[in-house]
């Protein structure tokens, strides 16, 4: 019951804040023409192949392919900034000598929205929400006592899924960087199949967990040299009754534009969640920093705005 009350409180705050923002916008629309939405789309495809025939140096033949779709739309008025975004990615690798040749290399489904009221030139009041999960099943691979590769499922669509709702203050010292402190933050975890419950910090048989706490988000997005853009989003969340334990999620992207259609893209993601049990490199299980990186070279199509 207490968790339900906390969730209802967060939704109420977001609803009241959104209602206030609409009135704020309406109050300026009498003498100011409505501002248009600006849209940005990026679609990318990449492919790589390694072929080995009688190769004395060892290794195995493989090929991989992946795709991404990033979409955002922004509307800025004299009083507020509204932003909606979608980040999708999926990748596979085929290793010819493996018992399970097709393996996932990338899988993300991120949706988000935020509204920022311009309280001061560099200070905004922000209400934000984002949802994260993946498209397909995820596996880890281990050899049994006989050395035979085994496939063990560890995730699926909405297993886990995360919904974050935050209300706070954003400080923008420069146009390309910001920091948001949200003293009111709600982090909800969904697990569609209870077989994964304990793996992602829920009690056995539980499908939903609701955490009330605080959130800190630091963002940077700038063209550091010509045709090379660095984007970093560092996010920290702590539950109020566990302030010594922080959930960390850091996304880093270096985007290098070769020409109109060719692109080189390096992405990395660092995650630390004290409630998530992972298999470490030494084979033991427990808390650990998760890290993923990918270097993609391929075709990309851009339309509309390219920067936030």
Residue, then its C-alpha position, 0 to 999 in steps of 0.5 A: x500500500x505504501x508503494x502504491x501511495x508513493x507511485x500515485x504521488x509521483x504521477x500526481x506531481x507530474x500531472x500538476x506540473x504538466x498542467x501548469x506548463x500548458x497554462x504557462x504556454x497558453x499565457x504567452x500564446x496570445x501575442x506570440x505565434x506558436x513555435x513549430x516542432x523541429x524534427x531529427x532522424x538518424x538511421x544507420x546500418x553496418x556490416x562486417x565480415x571475417x573469412x578464414x580458410x586454412x588460416x595458420x594463425x587461428x581464429x574463426x570466420x564470422x560476420x555481423x550486422x546491426x542497425x540503429x534508429x534515433x529520432x527526436x523532436x523539440x519545441x522551444x518557446x520563450x517560456x519552455x522546452x519540450x522534447x521527445x526522443x526514441x533510441x533503437x538499436x539491434x545487432x547480431x554476430x554469426x560465428x561459424x564454429x559455435x554451437x549457437x552461431x547467432x548471438x546478440x551484440x546490441x539490443x536497446x529500446x529507449x523512449x523518453x520525454x521531458x518538459x523544462x520551464x524556463x525559470x531563469x536564463x540558465x535554470x529550468x524546472x524539469x519534468x522528465x520520463x524515460x522507459x528502457x527495455x530490449x527487443x529480444x531474449x538475451x543469453x549467456x554462454x557457458x561450457x558444461x563439464x564436457x566442454x559443450x557450449x550451453x545457452x542460458x537465457x538471462x533476459x527478455x522483452x520487459x525482463x527487465x524494463x525500467x520506467x523513470x519519472x523525475x521532477x527537478x531543477x536543471x542548470x545549463x552553464x553552457x548550451x552544450x552541457x547541463x546538470x539536473x538534480x531531481x529530489x523527487x524521482x521514481x524508478x520502477x522495475x518490471x519483470x514480465x517473467x518471474x524466473x528473472x525476478x531475483x536476478x534484477x533485484x526483485x523478490x522471488x515471484x515479484x514482477x514489479x518494484x517501485x523505488x522513491x528517491x533522488x536522481x542526478x543527471x549530467x549531459x554533454x553534447x558538442x562537436x569537439x572537432x569538425x565532424x566529430x561529436x561527443x555525447x555523454x549522459x551520466x545518470x545516478x539514482x539512489x533510493x531514499x532509504x538506501x542513500x549509500x547505494x547508487x544505481x549508475x548508468x553512463x552512455x557515451x557516444x563518439x560520432x564521426x561523420x566521414x561524408x554525407x552517407x558514411x559514418x563511424x560511431x563508437x558507443x559505450x555503456x557502463x551500468x552499476x546496479x547493486x541489486x542486479x546479479x551478474x556473472x563476473x569474468x572469473x565465473x563467480x556471481x554477484x555485484x559488478x560493473x557492467x560495461x559494453x562498447x561497440x565500434x560501427x562503420x556503415x551507412x547512415x541517413x540523417x534528416x532534420x536537426x542533428x544536434x540538441 
